[in-house]
Amino acid sequence: MTLQGKTALVTGGGRGIGRAICLRLAKMGAKVYINYVAGADTAEAVQREIADFGGQARVLPFNVADAVAVAEAVKTLIAEAGAIDILVNNAGITRDGLLARMKEEDWDAVVDTNLKGAFLCAKAVSKQMMKQRFGRIINIASVIGCTGNAGQVNYAAAKAGLIGLTKSLARELASRTITVNAVAPGYIVTEMTAALSEEARAQLLSEIPMAVLGSAQDVAGAVAYLAGPDGGYISGQTIHVNGGMYM
Ligand code: NDP
């Protein structure tokens, strides 16, 4: 129970990787705020799962790309919990398509959710973290932010941007004992990757030295390490969780 007494906010915590992170942090003793934007049912199900093993969790709906909503939600959280120790910027979407056919709104939606959302959430929690001189900010990037991928200029740009944001913010906040890191998953079995065709899946597996897709738990493990006491001297880093796909 190394996170006993700590409060965590996980954006997009109701399913997939975010769900696994919420469960993991709650099992380590943290009080977890599960953010969602549309999926109330799944977020509430995660809250019940956590309560079932004696953990503490609340749901906190807001759109990470909406500055006013983010600020209000974080204010509510801090008023209720008294602190915010861990922020996991996990919420993310894809709107894939080749550049020639990609609509401006597909670019905006992905950059707003995946990059601006992390900026807004980090900004909203940073004041309290600086005041308490402690914090852990963990941004869920992607292998695609490092390798690029045809059909994902929006997603790759947002995730590469997230890694730049991570390094800059790590420098800004280090003197207050706040670490900022990124976790970059490879291909993980979630709803986001469920749409892959058999052909695409076979192609992917051929590019992964370990020859299997990862699980949400694999990503949650890296987040737990960075959030916990063993991660205290790690900042500005990107931890790749990808079966060796990108080194
Ligand atoms: P899912 O599609 O399963 O879940 C996405 C989550 O993000 C949902 O909980 C969703 O909430 C939330 N979300 C989306 N938009 C917003 C928003 N505007 N405000 C708040 N929450 C929002 O995705 P994964 O679990 O697969 O991915 C999680 C993260 O990991 C993403 O950042 C993704 O880019 C990254 N990643 C995933 C990989 C994979 O292979 N799956 C690989 C590399 C990175 P709601 O349920 O309310 O819609």
Residues whose N, C-alpha, C, O or C-beta is under 5 A from the ligand:
A	BS01	NDP	G12 G13 G14 R15 G16 I17 G18 Y36 V37 A38 G39 F62 N63 V64 A65 N90 A91 G92 I93 T113 I140 A141 S142 V143 P185 G186 Y187 I188 T190 E191 M192 T193
